[in-house]
Structures are given as structure tokens and as C-alpha cells.
């Protein structure tokens, strides 16, 4: 049973589950959010967040699980979510600027990378459209899902999976520095996610420059979603590829490098 705190959308008696020794109420206070739902195990924090948002949960509500049995990424890919080894969360936000949704996944990745750089073993790199890497190993993934009502955004669910320690079944995956705790990482990550969600409009020049400094794909050959050499991203978040027919952009799909095929 989940532990709930600080939110009228949450009903039922609290359970005893604590997240690394902290109750839901303590985490809500520590992270500065209106409510936290703690789950020992859940299929997906994203699915649970959508349920809470539909019931009226306010912006800033956080769903946090010790493990996921069906955590997902883009295009239905599964994310390995072992208990005790990573952060598996979804943040509910209710943005006013629908235009910013096109770049929210990229913005979240950029702001998360900045926040976690000091506790990562090397500079965090970004792979379009939603992955964080350390060197050539995946550290974290971002998935943003929006729900609309009468042509306006009702809420967005910002899902993040972050390896604090390397998964036992995937020892080559990236992780944060040895000794880093989940609570310390959450204290860095959650404010960064909220900051990214408050931004409006397309990516500005400073954000584009910051992304370029971390771009894992820049100047690398790719086969998908276009064939050519990656040139970067534009303010709308589209991938720019120098193809045999000139510069082209892609707004959807996954980036596959030439050497990965």
C-alpha cells in the first residue's frame, strides 16, 4: 500500500513504507512539494501520476517508487527499475504555456544534467531526445506525457528514471558517484525538474548553447531518424541532420548512430 501526504487527492490510511527511512510527509517537506506518494512497488509511476492528476492533484505532486515492474520509456521501451538502486519518479505539473511542451523533455534533461553534474563520475552528456549519458553509458531517461482538456493542457507527467547505483543485471550502465544517496540526488533533481517545467517558449540561445556543450550526437553519423551527420538541435527541439540532400530536421523518432547498426 502507498504512503500518502499533503494532497486532497490522496485517500485511505497511510502505510508504513518509508523511502530510505523517510516518510512521505518528511519527503514533501524536504523537497518543497505539496504532496508525495510513496510506493514500495508499482507498474509505472507515470500511470499512477495520471490517476492522481485526474483526481485533482496539484502541480508539484510527486510519485516516487522503490521499484517499478513495468517502467517505460519512449515508444514503449522498458526501463529496468530495481529496488534500492535508482530513482523512479513522476512529477505532475500544470503548465500554462502549451508551446513549451515541444521542448519540455529536452529542457528537463538539460536542467537535470546541470543539477547532477557534481555528483556524476564525469560530465553528463545528452542524447536527443530524452537520455542522459555518462561517457557512453546511459545514466537516466526522461519521458513526458501530457493530457489535454478542451484544447488546453490540463497537466503533464514528467517521468524520470535515474541510476544512483548501477543495476545488478546491467553492471555496465552508468551511475552516480559511489556513496551518493537517493535522498541527496532527489534534493538536486526535483528542484531542477520544477524549474524546467516553469520555463516558457522554445529553447533560448543560452539553453541551445548549453545543450550543444553536452550533445552526445553532435558531428556523429546517424542512420535514424535521418541518414547523415548530426548538426545539433533547433529552438523547437528538432534534431538537425546534415544529409546528402542538405540540412533536414526531425521532430520524432529515436536517434540511432551508424556504429550501432
VENZIHU-V150230 format. One record per backbone hydrogen bond with DSSP energy under -1.0 kcal/mol. NH is the residue of the N-H (numbers start at 0). CO is the residue of the C=O. E is the energy in kcal/mol with one decimal. If there is no record, write none. Layout:
BEGIN
NH_CO_E / NH_CO_E
END
This chain:
BEGIN
2_37_-2.2 / 9_6_-1.8 / 18_21_-2.8 / 21_18_-1.7 / 26_22_-2.2 / 27_23_-2.5 / 28_24_-2.0 / 29_25_-2.6 / 30_26_-2.9 / 31_27_-1.0 / 32_27_-1.9 / 35_4_-1.0 / 36_61_-2.7 / 37_2_-3.0 / 38_63_-2.2 / 41_66_-1.3 / 47_43_-1.6 / 48_44_-2.4 / 49_45_-2.1 / 50_46_-1.6 / 51_47_-2.2 / 52_48_-2.8 / 53_49_-2.3 / 54_50_-1.1 / 55_52_-1.6 / 56_51_-2.5 / 59_91_-3.5 / 60_57_-1.8 / 61_34_-2.4 / 62_89_-2.8 / 63_36_-2.9 / 64_87_-2.3 / 65_38_-2.5 / 67_80_-1.2 / 68_41_-2.1 / 69_42_-2.3 / 72_76_-3.6 / 75_72_-1.0 / 76_73_-1.8 / 78_70_-2.3 / 84_81_-1.1 / 86_161_-2.5 / 88_159_-2.3 / 89_62_-2.1 / 90_157_-2.3 / 91_60_-2.8 / 92_155_-2.5 / 99_96_-1.1 / 100_97_-1.5 / 102_99_-1.1 / 106_102_-2.9 / 107_103_-3.0 / 108_104_-2.2 / 109_105_-2.3 / 110_106_-2.7 / 111_107_-2.6 / 112_108_-2.3 / 113_109_-2.1 / 114_110_-1.9 / 115_111_-1.9 / 116_112_-1.3 / 118_115_-1.5 / 119_116_-1.5 / 124_132_-3.2 / 125_213_-2.9 / 126_130_-2.5 / 130_126_-2.1 / 131_139_-2.8 / 132_124_-2.9 / 133_136_-2.7 / 136_133_-2.1 / 138_131_-3.1 / 139_131_-1.7 / 140_160_-2.0 / 141_129_-2.1 / 142_158_-2.5 / 144_156_-2.3 / 146_154_-2.6 / 148_151_-3.1 / 151_148_-1.6 / 153_146_-2.9 / 154_146_-1.5 / 155_92_-3.0 / 156_144_-3.1 / 157_90_-2.9 / 158_142_-3.3 / 159_88_-2.6 / 160_140_-2.0 / 161_86_-2.4 / 162_138_-2.5 / 163_84_-1.2 / 164_84_-3.0 / 172_169_-2.1 / 173_137_-1.3 / 176_118_-3.0 / 179_176_-2.0 / 184_180_-2.0 / 185_181_-2.7 / 186_182_-2.1 / 188_184_-2.8 / 189_185_-2.3 / 192_188_-2.2 / 193_189_-2.3 / 194_190_-2.2 / 195_191_-2.3 / 196_192_-2.1 / 197_193_-1.2 / 202_234_-2.5 / 207_203_-2.6 / 208_204_-2.2 / 209_205_-2.3 / 210_206_-2.5 / 211_207_-2.3 / 212_208_-1.7 / 213_210_-1.1 / 215_125_-3.0 / 218_229_-3.0 / 219_216_-2.7 / 221_227_-2.9 / 222_255_-2.9 / 223_255_-1.4 / 227_221_-2.0 / 228_241_-2.0 / 229_219_-2.6 / 230_239_-3.1 / 231_239_-1.2 / 233_237_-1.8 / 236_233_-2.5 / 238_249_-2.8 / 239_231_-3.4 / 240_247_-3.0 / 241_228_-3.2 / 242_240_-1.0 / 242_245_-2.3 / 245_242_-2.3 / 247_240_-2.7 / 249_238_-1.9 / 255_223_-2.4 / 257_220_-2.2 / 259_256_-1.3 / 260_257_-1.3
END
